[in-house]
Amino acid sequence: MSRNINIKTVGNALYLQGTGKMKLVWKKNKLNDTPVVSKIPQACKGRAFPAVLKKKGSLTIEAALSLPIFLFFVIAVFYFLMIIYLQSDIQLHMEETARSMGKQAYLLERLDGLTVEGEEVDAETKSLLAAGFNPLVIKTCILKNDLSNKIDSSRIVGGTGGFYTYHSSYDDQEGILDIIAHYNYRIPFLPGNMGRVKLSQRCRSHTWIGRELRKEAGGKEADEQETKNVYVTEYGTVYHLSKDCHYLDLSVHTVSAGNIAEARNANGGKYYPCSCAKHAAVSSYYVTDYGTNYHADLSCSGLKRTIREVDISEVGNMHVCPKCEGDH
């Protein structure tokens, strides 16, 4: 059981009282008025506190306990960043491999009936191209350049020998190339399987589709015409063939209210009041070079253009812009 000690003052003297006994600790005199227990706060007078007033070596014990935890945290953050950096590099090589093999798949799909110098491509060449989608070949393509050296010098268990792609596959019916990589990353200072982290990365992409053009009589490319993009506005009734059309690139000017009746646009047309200007009493109006209305408010929707690029098949009943049609 721990013993408690009380601090009591009697006159100019300081006493420590234990189990019924009082011991003089300090008494004020002319020569020395500094108490022996000078670090005991004034608020502790009359209160009980443990018998051991001061424990030596407490800071050393705290440092011995907290420093390893702090170092472990720093090392954990460092290796976490190293893992992210390595994963980013691996993912980049996987995506490059997927793009390269996507072109190879496009060629493989079109070998039937293809002739080279008058001779049809034989089955052996086709099988060689098809073998390029083997998981081992995929692994070789991923580890090319300097990635293999980085993996061998990293904390991946087994280096490049511990880098597996056996779950990778190619679906020739859907044209989907699925590259999957597995490996174990070793964290130092952790025993057994505690320091082994299992990681997986995946890159799933469609093979290169290419483009086929069907030519009509007269040499016109029908597909190119069908996939032609045009430009429309949110409230417009026409579509534009060029984004640089003057009707899309608004140039706003101000015209005094006294001269608005005589003002004309670039095409010689007259300006008519917009809905925002019919009952507005202002000293000047806003007009555009090719517009047909004058506006009283600069924030009017008629002075703004929200341009969208769409396929020509989506314009519906819109007709082509007269200016764009004349320029083309």
C-alpha positions as CSV (number, residue, x, y, z in Angstrom):
1,M,0.0,0.0,0.0
2,S,1.4,3.4,-0.9
3,R,2.0,5.9,1.9
4,N,0.5,9.4,1.7
5,I,2.3,12.5,3.0
6,N,0.6,15.8,3.9
7,I,2.2,19.2,3.7
8,K,1.4,21.5,6.6
9,T,2.7,24.9,7.6
10,V,3.0,26.1,11.2
11,G,4.0,29.7,11.4
12,N,7.1,30.1,9.3
13,A,7.9,26.4,9.2
14,L,7.0,23.7,6.6
15,Y,6.3,20.2,7.9
16,L,5.7,16.8,6.2
17,Q,3.3,14.7,8.1
18,G,3.2,10.9,7.5
19,T,1.7,8.3,9.8
20,G,1.2,10.4,12.9
21,K,4.7,11.9,12.7
22,M,5.7,15.4,11.6
23,K,9.1,16.2,10.2
24,L,10.5,19.7,9.8
25,V,11.5,20.4,6.2
26,W,12.1,24.1,6.1
27,K,12.0,27.1,8.4
28,K,12.4,30.7,7.4
29,N,15.4,32.5,8.8
30,K,17.5,35.5,8.0
31,L,20.3,33.5,6.2
32,N,18.3,31.3,4.0
33,D,14.6,31.8,3.1
34,T,14.5,29.2,0.2
35,P,12.6,26.0,1.1
36,V,14.1,22.6,0.6
37,V,11.1,21.5,-1.3
38,S,10.9,24.7,-3.3
39,K,9.1,23.1,-6.3
40,I,6.1,22.0,-4.4
41,P,3.3,24.3,-5.6
42,Q,1.4,26.5,-3.1
43,A,-1.9,24.8,-4.1
44,C,-0.7,21.4,-2.7
45,K,-0.7,22.7,0.9
46,G,-2.8,20.4,3.1
47,R,-3.3,17.8,0.2
48,A,-2.1,14.2,0.1
49,F,0.3,13.1,-2.6
50,P,2.5,10.0,-3.2
51,A,5.5,9.5,-1.0
52,V,7.8,9.6,-3.9
53,L,8.0,13.3,-4.7
54,K,10.3,13.1,-7.7
55,K,11.0,10.1,-10.0
56,K,14.3,10.2,-11.8
57,G,14.6,8.7,-15.4
58,S,10.9,9.3,-16.4
59,L,11.9,11.2,-19.5
60,T,14.3,8.4,-20.5
61,I,11.5,5.8,-20.2
62,E,9.1,7.9,-22.2
63,A,11.7,8.4,-25.0
64,A,12.4,4.7,-25.0
65,L,8.7,3.9,-25.5
66,S,7.7,6.7,-27.9
67,L,10.8,6.9,-30.2
68,P,10.4,3.4,-31.7
69,I,6.7,4.1,-32.3
70,F,7.6,7.3,-34.1
71,L,10.3,5.7,-36.2
72,F,7.9,2.9,-37.1
73,F,5.3,5.4,-38.3
74,V,7.9,7.3,-40.4
75,I,9.1,4.1,-42.0
76,A,5.5,3.0,-42.7
77,V,4.7,6.3,-44.4
78,F,7.9,6.0,-46.5
79,Y,7.2,2.5,-47.7
80,F,3.6,3.4,-48.4
81,L,4.8,6.2,-50.8
82,M,7.2,3.8,-52.3
83,I,4.4,1.3,-53.0
84,I,2.3,4.0,-54.7
85,Y,5.2,5.1,-56.9
86,L,5.9,1.5,-58.0
87,Q,2.2,0.8,-58.6
88,S,1.9,3.9,-60.8
89,D,4.9,2.8,-62.9
90,I,3.5,-0.7,-63.3
91,Q,0.0,0.6,-64.3
92,L,1.6,2.8,-66.9
93,H,3.4,-0.1,-68.5
94,M,0.2,-2.2,-68.4
95,E,-1.8,0.5,-70.2
96,E,0.9,0.8,-72.9
97,T,0.9,-3.0,-73.3
98,A,-2.9,-2.9,-73.7
99,R,-2.7,-0.3,-76.5
100,S,0.0,-2.2,-78.3
101,M,-1.9,-5.5,-78.1
102,G,-5.2,-3.8,-79.1
103,K,-3.7,-3.0,-82.5
104,Q,-2.4,-6.5,-82.8
105,A,-5.9,-7.8,-82.1
106,Y,-7.3,-5.5,-84.8
107,L,-4.9,-7.0,-87.3
108,L,-5.7,-10.6,-86.2
109,E,-9.4,-10.1,-86.8
110,R,-8.8,-9.0,-90.4
111,L,-6.3,-11.7,-91.5
112,D,-9.0,-13.8,-93.1
113,G,-8.8,-13.2,-96.8
114,L,-5.9,-10.8,-96.5
115,T,-3.2,-11.2,-99.1
116,V,0.4,-10.0,-98.9
117,E,2.1,-9.8,-102.3
118,G,-0.6,-11.8,-103.9
119,E,-0.5,-14.6,-101.3
120,E,-3.0,-15.2,-98.5
121,V,-1.7,-15.1,-94.9
122,D,-1.1,-18.6,-93.8
123,A,-2.3,-20.2,-90.6
124,E,1.1,-20.2,-88.9
125,T,1.2,-16.4,-89.1
126,K,-2.2,-16.3,-87.6
127,S,-1.3,-18.6,-84.7
128,L,1.8,-16.5,-84.0
129,L,-0.3,-13.4,-83.7
130,A,-2.8,-15.2,-81.5
131,A,0.0,-16.5,-79.2
132,G,0.8,-12.8,-78.4
133,F,-2.2,-12.8,-76.0
134,N,-0.6,-15.5,-73.8
135,P,-0.2,-14.4,-70.2
136,L,3.6,-15.0,-70.4
137,V,3.9,-12.8,-73.5
138,I,1.8,-10.1,-71.7
139,K,4.2,-10.3,-68.7
140,T,7.2,-9.9,-71.1
141,C,5.6,-6.9,-72.7
142,I,4.9,-5.2,-69.3
143,L,8.4,-5.8,-68.0
144,K,10.2,-4.4,-71.0
145,N,12.4,-1.3,-70.8
146,D,13.5,-0.4,-67.3
147,L,10.5,-1.8,-65.3
148,S,12.1,-5.2,-64.7
149,N,15.2,-3.6,-63.1
150,K,12.9,-1.5,-60.8
151,I,11.0,-4.5,-59.7
152,D,14.1,-6.6,-59.1
153,S,15.5,-3.8,-56.9
154,S,12.2,-3.2,-55.1
155,R,10.7,-5.0,-52.1
156,I,8.5,-7.2,-54.3
157,V,8.9,-10.8,-53.2
158,G,10.9,-12.8,-55.8
159,G,11.4,-9.7,-58.0
160,T,10.2,-10.3,-61.6
161,G,9.8,-13.9,-60.7
162,G,7.1,-13.0,-58.2
163,F,5.3,-10.8,-60.7
164,Y,2.4,-12.9,-62.1
165,T,-0.1,-12.3,-65.0
166,Y,-1.6,-15.7,-65.3
167,H,-5.2,-14.4,-64.9
168,S,-4.9,-12.1,-67.9
169,S,-7.1,-13.0,-70.9
170,Y,-8.4,-11.8,-74.2
171,D,-12.1,-12.2,-75.3
172,D,-12.0,-12.3,-79.1
173,Q,-15.8,-12.2,-79.2
174,E,-16.2,-9.0,-77.4
175,G,-12.8,-7.6,-78.2
176,I,-11.9,-7.1,-74.6
177,L,-8.3,-7.4,-73.4
178,D,-8.1,-7.9,-69.6
179,I,-4.6,-7.6,-68.1
180,I,-4.3,-8.6,-64.4
181,A,-1.1,-8.5,-62.3
182,H,-0.4,-10.0,-58.9
183,Y,2.6,-9.7,-56.6
184,N,3.6,-9.6,-52.9
185,Y,5.3,-6.6,-51.4
186,R,7.5,-7.1,-48.4
187,I,7.4,-4.6,-45.5
188,P,10.6,-4.6,-43.4
189,F,10.8,-5.1,-39.7
190,L,7.5,-7.1,-39.6
191,P,7.8,-10.9,-38.9
192,G,6.4,-13.6,-41.1
193,N,3.3,-12.9,-43.1
194,M,2.6,-9.7,-41.3
195,G,5.1,-7.9,-43.5
196,R,3.8,-9.4,-46.7
197,V,1.2,-7.3,-48.5
198,K,-0.7,-8.9,-51.5
199,L,-1.3,-6.4,-54.3
200,S,-3.2,-6.6,-57.5
201,Q,-3.5,-4.3,-60.5
202,R,-5.8,-4.5,-63.5
203,C,-6.1,-2.9,-66.9
204,R,-9.2,-3.7,-68.9
205,S,-9.6,-2.1,-72.3
206,H,-11.2,-2.6,-75.7
207,T,-9.1,-3.5,-78.6
208,W,-8.4,-1.0,-81.4
209,I,-11.6,-0.7,-83.4
210,G,-10.2,1.1,-86.4
211,R,-12.4,2.8,-89.1
212,E,-14.0,1.4,-92.2
213,L,-15.3,3.7,-95.0
214,R,-18.0,2.7,-97.4
215,K,-17.8,4.6,-100.7
216,E,-21.0,5.4,-102.6
217,A,-21.2,5.8,-106.4
218,G,-19.4,9.0,-107.3
219,G,-16.7,8.5,-104.7
220,K,-18.4,10.0,-101.7
221,E,-17.6,8.5,-98.4
222,A,-20.9,7.9,-96.8
223,D,-19.7,7.1,-93.3
224,E,-17.6,10.3,-93.2
225,Q,-20.7,12.3,-94.1
226,E,-22.9,10.5,-91.6
227,T,-20.5,11.1,-88.8
228,K,-19.9,14.8,-89.6
229,N,-20.0,17.1,-86.5
230,V,-21.9,20.4,-86.5
231,Y,-22.4,23.1,-83.9
232,V,-25.7,24.2,-82.2
233,T,-26.7,26.6,-79.5
234,E,-29.2,26.1,-76.7
235,Y,-32.0,28.2,-78.1
236,G,-30.9,28.3,-81.8
237,T,-33.0,27.0,-84.7
238,V,-30.1,26.4,-87.1
239,Y,-26.9,24.4,-87.0
240,H,-23.5,25.7,-87.9
241,L,-20.8,24.0,-90.0
242,S,-18.0,25.9,-88.4
243,K,-17.3,27.0,-84.8
244,D,-15.9,30.3,-86.2
245,C,-19.3,31.3,-87.6
246,H,-20.0,35.0,-86.9
247,Y,-23.4,34.0,-85.5
248,L,-21.6,32.0,-82.8
249,D,-18.8,34.5,-82.2
250,L,-20.8,37.4,-80.8
251,S,-19.4,40.9,-80.9
252,V,-21.6,43.2,-78.7
253,H,-21.9,46.9,-79.3
254,T,-24.0,49.7,-77.7
255,V,-26.3,51.9,-79.7
256,S,-28.0,55.0,-78.2
257,A,-31.8,54.7,-77.9
258,G,-32.2,57.7,-80.3
259,N,-30.3,55.9,-83.1
260,I,-31.5,52.4,-82.7
261,A,-34.2,52.8,-85.3
262,E,-31.6,53.7,-88.0
263,A,-29.1,51.1,-86.9
264,R,-28.4,48.1,-89.2
265,N,-26.5,44.8,-88.8
266,A,-23.6,43.6,-91.0
267,N,-26.1,42.0,-93.4
268,G,-28.0,45.3,-93.7
269,G,-30.9,44.1,-91.6
270,K,-32.9,46.1,-89.2
271,Y,-32.8,45.5,-85.4
272,Y,-36.0,44.6,-83.7
273,P,-36.7,44.8,-79.9
274,C,-35.9,41.8,-77.8
275,S,-38.4,40.8,-75.1
276,C,-36.2,42.4,-72.5
277,A,-36.2,45.7,-74.4
278,K,-39.9,46.1,-75.3
279,H,-40.9,48.0,-72.1
280,A,-37.4,49.1,-70.9
281,A,-36.6,52.8,-70.6
282,V,-32.9,52.9,-71.1
283,S,-30.5,55.4,-72.8
284,S,-28.7,52.7,-74.9
285,Y,-29.2,49.2,-76.2
286,Y,-26.9,46.3,-76.9
287,V,-26.6,44.8,-80.4
288,T,-24.4,42.3,-82.2
289,D,-22.9,42.5,-85.7
290,Y,-25.1,39.7,-87.2
291,G,-28.0,39.7,-84.8
292,T,-31.5,40.9,-85.5
293,N,-32.6,42.1,-82.1
294,Y,-31.5,44.9,-79.7
295,H,-31.3,44.2,-76.0
296,A,-31.7,46.4,-72.9
297,D,-29.9,44.0,-70.5
298,L,-26.3,42.8,-71.1
299,S,-27.1,39.5,-69.3
300,C,-30.0,38.7,-71.7
301,S,-29.9,35.1,-73.0
302,G,-29.9,36.4,-76.5
303,L,-26.4,37.8,-76.0
304,K,-25.0,34.5,-74.8
305,R,-24.1,31.4,-76.7
306,T,-23.8,27.9,-75.2
307,I,-22.2,26.0,-78.1
308,R,-22.4,22.2,-78.3
309,E,-20.7,20.0,-80.8
310,V,-23.1,17.2,-82.0
311,D,-23.4,14.7,-84.8
312,I,-25.3,15.9,-87.8
313,S,-27.8,13.1,-87.3
314,E,-28.9,14.7,-84.0
315,V,-30.0,18.2,-85.3
316,G,-33.5,17.0,-86.0
317,N,-35.6,19.7,-87.9
318,M,-32.9,22.3,-87.8
319,H,-31.7,23.7,-91.1
320,V,-28.1,24.8,-91.9
321,C,-27.0,28.3,-91.1
322,P,-27.2,30.5,-94.3
323,K,-23.9,32.1,-93.7
324,C,-22.1,28.7,-93.1
325,E,-23.8,27.3,-96.2
326,G,-22.7,30.2,-98.3
327,D,-19.1,29.9,-97.0
328,H,-18.9,26.2,-97.9
